[in-house]
């Protein structure tokens, strides 16, 4: 009979200990968008295209694991809604026409806004 009274008190004490232990720690979350997280040097964000350096070799298109993300014909097209930001295209570009940026705010309600197109001369 005494055991049924002690067990709930023990659990209550555990709960109070956890609340008090974590109640005085600093906040874990940031006040986004006013404060933004400091990004790591290895962060892979939006891909930037430089048409002056591009030699239209289509190597970026061939090494992309998500097929159809990069298309090169009369235009250079990257569909960021399909891109997995692996940076294979950047690493394999022989002339450095593609670069990784730290831009990560790509959200859009319209899927067409995530398609980058630029004419190739």
C-alpha positions as a Markdown table, in Angstrom:
| # | Residue | x | y | z |
|---|---|---|---|---|
| 1 | Unk | 0.0 | 0.0 | 0.0 |
| 2 | Unk | 2.9 | 2.4 | 0.8 |
| 3 | Unk | 4.5 | 1.5 | -2.5 |
| 4 | Unk | 1.6 | 2.9 | -4.6 |
| 5 | Unk | 2.1 | 6.3 | -2.9 |
| 6 | Unk | 5.9 | 6.5 | -3.3 |
| 7 | Unk | 6.1 | 5.7 | -7.0 |
| 8 | Unk | 4.1 | 8.7 | -8.2 |
| 9 | Unk | 6.1 | 11.0 | -5.9 |
| 10 | Unk | 9.3 | 9.6 | -7.4 |
| 11 | Unk | 8.1 | 10.3 | -10.9 |
| 12 | Unk | 7.0 | 13.8 | -10.0 |
| 13 | Unk | 10.4 | 14.5 | -8.5 |
| 14 | Unk | 12.0 | 13.3 | -11.8 |
| 15 | Unk | 9.8 | 15.6 | -13.8 |
| 16 | Unk | 10.5 | 18.6 | -11.6 |
| 17 | Unk | 14.3 | 17.9 | -11.8 |
| 18 | Unk | 14.1 | 17.9 | -15.6 |
| 19 | Unk | 12.1 | 21.1 | -15.7 |
| 20 | Unk | 14.4 | 22.9 | -13.3 |
| 21 | Unk | 17.6 | 21.6 | -15.0 |
| 22 | Unk | 16.5 | 22.8 | -18.5 |
| 23 | Unk | 14.5 | 25.9 | -17.4 |
| 24 | Unk | 17.5 | 28.1 | -16.9 |
| 25 | Unk | 19.5 | 27.2 | -20.1 |
| 26 | Unk | 19.8 | 29.7 | -22.9 |
| 27 | Unk | 17.5 | 29.6 | -25.9 |
| 28 | Unk | 18.3 | 27.1 | -28.6 |
| 29 | Unk | 16.3 | 28.7 | -31.4 |
| 30 | Unk | 17.1 | 31.9 | -33.2 |
| 31 | Unk | 14.8 | 34.8 | -33.9 |
| 32 | Unk | 14.6 | 34.1 | -37.6 |
| 33 | Unk | 14.6 | 36.1 | -39.9 |
| 34 | Unk | 16.1 | 38.9 | -37.7 |
| 35 | Unk | 19.0 | 36.7 | -36.7 |
| 36 | Unk | 20.4 | 34.2 | -39.1 |
| 37 | Unk | 22.6 | 31.2 | -38.4 |
| 38 | Unk | 26.3 | 31.5 | -39.2 |
| 39 | Unk | 26.9 | 29.0 | -42.0 |
| 40 | Unk | 29.7 | 26.5 | -42.1 |
| 41 | Unk | 32.4 | 26.8 | -44.8 |
| 42 | Unk | 31.2 | 23.5 | -46.3 |
| 43 | Unk | 27.6 | 24.7 | -46.7 |
| 44 | Unk | 26.2 | 24.1 | -50.2 |
| 45 | Unk | 23.6 | 26.6 | -51.2 |
| 46 | Unk | 22.3 | 28.0 | -54.5 |
| 47 | Unk | 24.4 | 27.4 | -57.5 |
| 48 | Unk | 25.7 | 30.5 | -59.4 |
| 49 | Unk | 26.3 | 30.4 | -63.1 |
| 50 | Unk | 28.9 | 32.5 | -65.0 |
| 51 | Unk | 28.1 | 32.4 | -68.8 |
| 52 | Unk | 31.4 | 34.0 | -69.7 |
| 53 | Unk | 33.4 | 31.0 | -68.4 |
| 54 | Unk | 31.0 | 28.3 | -69.7 |
| 55 | Unk | 32.2 | 26.3 | -72.7 |
| 56 | Unk | 29.0 | 24.3 | -73.1 |
| 57 | Unk | 30.7 | 20.9 | -72.5 |
| 58 | Unk | 27.5 | 19.6 | -70.7 |
| 59 | Unk | 29.7 | 17.8 | -68.1 |
| 60 | Unk | 27.6 | 19.3 | -65.3 |
| 61 | Unk | 24.5 | 17.8 | -66.9 |
| 62 | Unk | 26.1 | 14.4 | -67.2 |
| 63 | Unk | 27.4 | 14.2 | -63.6 |
| 64 | Unk | 24.2 | 15.4 | -62.0 |
| 65 | Unk | 22.6 | 12.5 | -60.0 |
| 66 | Unk | 19.1 | 14.0 | -60.2 |
| 67 | Unk | 18.6 | 13.7 | -64.0 |
| 68 | Unk | 16.9 | 16.6 | -65.7 |
| 69 | Unk | 17.9 | 19.2 | -63.2 |
| 70 | Unk | 20.5 | 20.8 | -65.5 |
| 71 | Unk | 19.7 | 21.3 | -69.2 |
| 72 | Unk | 22.0 | 22.9 | -71.7 |
| 73 | Unk | 20.8 | 23.7 | -75.2 |
| 74 | Unk | 20.3 | 27.2 | -76.3 |
| 75 | Unk | 19.8 | 28.1 | -72.7 |
| 76 | Unk | 21.4 | 27.0 | -69.5 |
| 77 | Unk | 18.6 | 25.8 | -67.2 |
| 78 | Unk | 18.9 | 24.7 | -63.5 |
| 79 | Unk | 15.7 | 23.5 | -61.8 |
| 80 | Unk | 16.3 | 24.2 | -58.1 |
| 81 | Unk | 13.1 | 22.3 | -57.2 |
| 82 | Unk | 14.8 | 19.1 | -58.3 |
| 83 | Unk | 18.4 | 20.0 | -57.3 |
| 84 | Unk | 19.8 | 18.1 | -54.3 |
| 85 | Unk | 22.7 | 20.5 | -53.9 |
| 86 | Unk | 25.4 | 17.8 | -54.1 |
| 87 | Unk | 27.8 | 20.2 | -55.9 |
| 88 | Unk | 28.9 | 17.5 | -58.4 |
| 89 | Unk | 28.3 | 20.0 | -61.2 |
| 90 | Unk | 30.5 | 22.6 | -59.5 |
| 91 | Unk | 33.3 | 20.1 | -58.8 |
| 92 | Unk | 33.4 | 18.7 | -62.3 |
| 93 | Unk | 33.1 | 22.0 | -64.3 |
| 94 | Unk | 36.4 | 22.3 | -66.1 |
| 95 | Unk | 36.3 | 26.1 | -66.4 |
| 96 | Unk | 34.7 | 27.0 | -63.0 |
| 97 | Unk | 31.5 | 28.4 | -64.6 |
| 98 | Unk | 29.5 | 27.1 | -61.7 |
| 99 | Unk | 30.0 | 28.1 | -58.1 |
| 100 | Unk | 28.3 | 27.2 | -54.8 |
| 101 | Unk | 26.9 | 30.2 | -52.8 |
| 102 | Unk | 25.7 | 30.4 | -49.2 |
| 103 | Unk | 22.2 | 31.5 | -50.3 |
| 104 | Unk | 19.6 | 29.1 | -48.8 |
| 105 | Unk | 16.4 | 31.1 | -48.8 |
| 106 | Unk | 14.9 | 29.6 | -51.9 |
| 107 | Unk | 11.3 | 29.0 | -50.8 |
| 108 | Unk | 8.6 | 29.9 | -53.2 |
| 109 | Unk | 4.9 | 29.2 | -53.6 |
| 110 | Unk | 5.4 | 29.0 | -57.4 |
| 111 | Unk | 7.5 | 26.2 | -58.7 |
| 112 | Unk | 8.4 | 28.2 | -61.8 |
| 113 | Unk | 10.3 | 30.7 | -59.6 |
| 114 | Unk | 12.8 | 27.9 | -58.8 |
| 115 | Unk | 13.9 | 27.5 | -62.4 |
| 116 | Unk | 17.0 | 29.5 | -63.4 |
| 117 | Unk | 17.4 | 30.2 | -67.1 |
| 118 | Unk | 20.1 | 32.1 | -68.9 |
| 119 | Unk | 20.7 | 32.3 | -72.7 |
| 120 | Unk | 24.0 | 31.0 | -73.9 |
| 121 | Unk | 25.7 | 32.8 | -76.7 |
